[in-house]
């Protein structure tokens, strides 16, 4: 019996030292926290878009450190109490074991506020960034419609980026140019690239790597040339951030700020009819005074739906003003636009300056 007790004790000690719990926690908990953080960021971005649509005050919290402490304690005890009864003595062997597991995560949030953050939110997106995003494979028509309000003086729904537009947006010519450039991009005939100007005064942008010989798209090239007043015989153009092109050898891109991008994309959010009728949100009105939301160009690229009941098939959903607003799981085009907004936000707000004091929340006992 004593030998059995010793073997049992060694087994408990060995089991406590070789549980493999540490490596398994890294495999499972890392993915769990990763998924929840991404979900939280998606919901925060959608919530602030909806707030922008309702002209409510947006607020961004940046998640900083996520520190998780784990503890696993095991204990065991074995005793031997001699018992004398009759002619022979026996032994009673009390055996006990116990385990204690604890998980104590501490999450740190940083409110994105202050002058530095406001400046980055209101500063135009550099034209060079838009070109680099195009080189990374983003659709050129989406990039131009979302990020740019003018090219060589051709307007792209400048009014739509405001919180309370008062006029119908002008974007038809711009959108035609963007879609024709997308056709060239799909054919492999469009290859945006940047080079430093020889005089060091900015960048030169190259649109078409070779002469366009496909008769099916030559009319599209002429349309782009006439709309933007460009010399299509040239291989590269001087790139200007804002302003106006000074000649046919220049391209002036007047980009939106991140705040204007959010204002533009927020117009792609469906509004409950009762909210529109009550005047909770600014709406474009037709000649008859009726709301005409589908004149908004944002709806062609980005669509957030609303429902009084909780949606069952949603990639992202939030609850605001007694209604659900959600991005449909199978709406790939809107999901791509939403991912682009995430990327733009990361590029424009990636700074450590202008942050307010941290908010640290211990979530464990």
C-alpha positions in Angstrom: 0.0 0.0 0.0 2.8 2.4 0.8 4.4 1.7 -2.6 1.1 2.6 -4.3 0.9 5.8 -2.4 4.4 6.8 -3.5 3.7 6.0 -7.1 0.5 8.0 -7.0 2.4 11.0 -5.5 5.0 10.9 -8.2 2.3 10.7 -10.8 0.6 13.9 -9.5 3.9 15.7 -9.5 4.8 14.6 -13.0 1.4 15.5 -14.3 1.6 19.0 -12.8 5.0 19.6 -14.4 4.1 18.2 -17.9 0.6 19.4 -18.6 1.5 21.3 -21.8 -1.1 23.9 -20.8 1.2 26.8 -21.6 1.8 26.0 -25.3 -1.9 25.2 -25.8 -2.9 28.5 -24.3 -0.6 30.3 -26.8 -2.3 28.4 -29.7 -5.9 29.0 -28.6 -6.0 32.3 -26.7 -3.9 34.2 -29.2 -6.4 33.5 -31.9 -9.4 34.3 -29.7 -8.0 37.7 -28.7 -7.0 38.4 -32.3 -10.6 37.7 -33.6 -12.2 39.7 -30.8 -9.9 42.7 -31.4 -10.7 42.7 -35.2 -14.4 42.4 -34.4 -14.2 45.4 -32.0 -12.3 47.5 -34.5 -14.9 46.7 -37.3 -17.8 47.6 -35.0 -16.2 50.8 -33.8 -15.6 52.0 -37.4 -19.1 51.2 -38.4 -20.5 52.9 -35.3 -18.6 56.1 -36.1 -19.8 56.0 -39.7 -23.4 55.7 -38.5 -22.8 58.6 -36.0 -21.4 60.7 -38.9 -24.5 59.9 -40.9 -26.7 61.2 -38.0 -24.4 64.1 -37.4 -23.6 62.7 -34.0 -20.1 63.1 -32.4 -17.8 60.2 -33.3 -15.1 58.9 -30.9 -12.3 56.5 -31.6 -10.6 54.4 -28.9 -7.4 52.8 -29.9 -6.6 49.5 -28.2 -3.1 49.5 -26.9 -1.7 46.8 -24.7 -3.5 43.5 -24.0 -1.7 41.9 -21.1 -3.0 38.5 -20.0 -1.8 36.7 -16.9 -2.4 33.0 -16.5 -1.9 30.9 -13.4 -2.4 27.2 -12.9 -1.7 25.7 -9.5 -1.9 22.0 -8.5 -1.6 20.5 -5.1 -1.7 17.0 -3.8 -1.2 15.4 -0.4 -0.7 11.8 0.8 -0.6 10.8 4.4 -0.3 7.6 6.4 -2.1 7.2 9.7 -1.4 4.0 11.7 -4.4 2.2 13.0 -4.1 -0.6 15.6 -6.9 -3.0 15.8 -6.6 -6.5 17.0 -3.4 -8.4 16.7 -2.2 -6.6 13.5 -1.8 -2.9 12.7 -3.1 -1.4 9.4 -2.5 2.0 7.7 -5.1 4.5 6.5 -3.9 6.5 3.4 -5.7 9.8 2.9 -5.1 11.2 -0.6 -6.1 14.6 -1.8 -5.6 16.7 -5.0 -6.7 20.1 -6.3 -6.2 22.6 -9.1 -6.7 26.3 -9.4 -6.8 28.2 -12.8 -7.0 31.9 -13.2 -7.0 34.2 -16.3 -6.5 38.0 -15.7 -6.5 40.1 -18.9 -5.8 43.9 -18.7 -6.7 46.0 -21.7 -5.5 49.5 -22.3 -7.5 52.0 -24.5 -6.3 55.3 -25.8 -8.8 58.0 -26.9 -7.7 59.4 -30.2 -8.1 63.1 -29.6 -6.1 66.3 -29.5 -4.7 68.7 -32.1 -2.4 66.3 -33.8 -5.1 63.7 -34.4 -7.6 66.4 -35.6 -5.0 67.7 -38.1 -4.4 64.2 -39.5 -8.2 63.6 -39.7 -8.7 66.9 -41.6 -5.5 66.8 -43.8 -6.0 65.6 -47.4 -4.8 62.2 -48.2 -1.6 62.5 -50.2 -2.0 61.8 -53.9 1.1 59.6 -53.7 -0.7 57.4 -51.1 -3.6 56.9 -53.6 -1.1 55.9 -56.3 0.6 53.4 -54.0 -2.7 51.9 -53.0 -3.5 51.4 -56.6 -0.2 49.6 -57.1 -1.1 47.3 -54.2 -4.1 46.1 -56.2 -7.0 48.2 -54.9 -9.6 49.0 -57.7 -8.8 52.3 -59.2 -12.4 53.4 -59.6 -13.1 52.7 -55.9 -9.9 54.6 -54.9 -10.8 57.6 -57.0 -14.5 57.7 -56.0 -13.8 57.4 -52.3 -10.6 59.3 -51.9 -10.6 62.1 -54.5 -13.0 65.0 -54.9 -11.4 66.6 -58.1 -9.0 65.6 -60.8 -7.9 68.5 -63.1 -11.0 70.4 -62.0 -13.5 67.6 -62.7 -15.7 67.3 -59.6 -16.6 64.1 -57.7 -19.6 64.7 -55.4 -17.8 67.4 -53.4 -21.1 68.2 -51.6 -21.6 64.6 -50.6 -18.6 64.7 -48.3 -20.2 67.3 -46.1 -22.3 66.5 -43.1 -25.3 68.3 -44.4 -25.2 68.5 -48.3 -27.5 71.1 -49.7 -27.2 70.4 -53.4 -27.2 67.5 -55.7 -23.7 66.1 -56.2 -22.0 66.4 -59.6 -20.0 63.2 -60.2 -21.2 61.7 -63.5 -18.1 62.7 -65.7 -15.7 61.8 -62.9 -17.3 58.4 -62.4 -17.1 57.7 -66.1 -13.4 58.5 -66.0 -12.9 56.3 -63.0 -14.8 53.4 -64.5 -12.9 53.6 -67.8 -9.6 53.7 -65.9 -10.8 50.5 -64.1 -11.4 48.9 -67.5 -7.8 49.7 -68.4 -6.6 48.4 -65.1 -8.4 45.0 -65.6 -6.9 44.7 -69.1 -3.4 45.3 -67.7 -3.1 48.5 -69.7 -3.0 50.8 -66.6 0.1 50.8 -64.5 0.3 53.7 -62.1 3.9 54.4 -61.0 5.7 57.2 -59.3 9.1 58.7 -60.1 10.8 61.7 -58.6 10.8 64.7 -60.9 14.1 65.6 -62.4 14.1 69.0 -60.7 13.2 67.5 -57.3 9.9 69.3 -57.3 7.5 66.4 -56.6 6.7 63.2 -58.4 5.9 62.3 -61.9 3.1 59.7 -62.5 3.0 57.2 -65.3 -0.5 56.0 -66.4 0.0 53.8 -69.4 3.1 51.7 -69.8 2.7 51.4 -73.6 0.7 52.8 -76.5 -3.0 51.8 -76.5 -3.7 49.8 -79.6 -6.9 47.9 -78.7 -9.6 49.5 -80.9 -12.3 48.5 -78.3 -10.9 50.9 -75.7 -9.4 53.7 -77.8 -12.7 55.7 -77.5 -12.3 55.4 -73.7 -8.8 56.8 -73.9 -10.1 59.7 -75.9 -12.9 60.3 -73.3 -10.3 60.4 -70.5 -8.1 62.8 -72.5 -11.0 65.2 -73.2 -12.5 65.1 -69.7 -9.2 65.7 -67.9 -7.6 67.8 -70.7 -4.5 65.5 -70.8 -2.0 64.9 -73.5 -2.5 61.1 -74.0 0.6 61.0 -76.2 2.8 61.5 -73.1 4.0 58.6 -71.0 4.2 60.5 -67.7 2.8 63.6 -66.0 3.7 65.9 -63.2 1.6 65.0 -60.1 0.2 67.9 -58.1 -1.5 67.6 -54.7 -4.5 69.8 -55.0 -4.8 73.0 -57.1 -5.2 73.0 -60.8 -3.2 71.5 -63.6 -1.1 74.1 -65.3 -0.9 72.3 -68.6 -1.7 69.0 -70.5 1.4 67.5 -69.0 0.1 67.7 -65.4 -2.4 65.8 -63.2 -3.8 67.7 -60.2 -5.4 65.4 -57.7 -7.5 67.2 -55.0 -7.9 64.4 -52.5 -10.4 64.2 -49.6 -9.4 64.2 -46.0 -10.2 61.2 -43.9 -13.0 63.1 -42.3 -14.4 63.9 -45.8 -14.0 60.2 -46.8 -16.1 59.2 -43.8 -18.7 61.8 -44.7 -18.8 60.5 -48.2 -19.1 56.9 -47.3 -21.7 57.6 -44.5 -24.1 58.6 -47.3 -24.1 54.9 -48.2 -26.0 54.1 -45.0 -29.7 53.3 -45.2 -31.8 55.5 -42.9 -35.0 54.2 -41.4 -38.0 55.9 -43.0 -39.2 57.2 -39.7 -35.8 58.8 -38.9 -35.8 60.5 -42.4 -39.3 61.7 -41.9 -38.5 63.1 -38.4 -35.5 64.9 -39.7 -32.9 63.0 -37.7 -30.5 62.9 -40.6 -29.7 65.4 -43.4 -31.2 64.1 -46.7 -30.9 65.3 -50.3 -34.3 66.5 -51.6 -35.8 66.4 -55.1 -37.8 69.2 -56.7 -40.9 67.8 -55.0 -39.3 67.9 -51.6 -39.0 64.1 -51.3 -35.8 62.5 -50.1 -33.7 61.1 -52.9 -30.9 59.1 -51.2 -30.1 57.0 -54.3 -28.6 60.1 -56.0 -25.8 59.6 -53.6 -22.8 58.2 -55.5 -21.6 56.5 -52.3 -24.4 53.9 -52.6 -22.9 52.6 -55.8 -19.8 51.4 -53.9 -20.8 51.1 -50.3 -24.1 50.1 -48.8 -24.9 49.7 -45.1 -28.4 48.3 -44.4 -30.7 48.9 -41.5 -33.2 46.8 -39.7 -35.4 47.0 -36.6 -34.6 43.4 -35.8 -31.2 41.8 -35.3 -29.7 40.7 -38.7 -28.7 37.0 -39.0 -26.2 37.3 -41.9 -23.9 40.3 -41.2 -20.2 40.7 -41.5 -20.4 43.6 -39.1 -23.4 45.0 -37.2 -24.0 47.6 -34.5 -27.1 48.9 -32.7 -27.7 52.6 -32.7 -30.9 54.7 -32.1 -33.0 51.6 -31.6 -32.1 50.1 -35.0 -29.5 47.7 -36.3 -27.1 48.8 -39.0 -25.1 46.1 -40.7 -22.8 45.2 -43.6 -24.1 42.2 -45.4 -21.9 39.1 -45.4 -22.4 38.5 -49.2 -21.9 42.2 -50.2 -18.3 41.8 -51.3 -18.1 45.3 -53.0 -19.1 47.0 -49.8 -16.8 44.8 -47.7 -13.9 45.9 -50.0 -14.8 49.5 -49.5 -15.0 49.0 -45.7 -11.6 47.4 -45.8 -10.2 50.4 -47.7 -11.6 52.7 -45.1 -9.8 50.7 -42.4 -6.5 51.0 -44.4 -6.9 54.7 -44.9 -7.6 55.2 -41.2 -4.5 53.3 -40.3 -2.3 55.3 -42.7 -3.7 58.7 -41.7 -3.9 58.2 -37.9 -0.7 56.2 -37.3 0.9 58.5 -34.9 1.9 58.5 -31.3 1.3 62.3 -30.8 -1.7 64.1 -29.5 -3.0 61.2 -27.4 -4.9 61.7 -24.2 -4.3 59.8 -20.9 -4.8 56.0 -21.1 -7.8 54.2 -19.9 -6.8 50.8 -18.4 -9.5 48.2 -17.7 -8.6 45.1 -15.7 -11.2 42.5 -16.7 -10.3 39.8 -14.3 -11.4 39.4 -10.6 
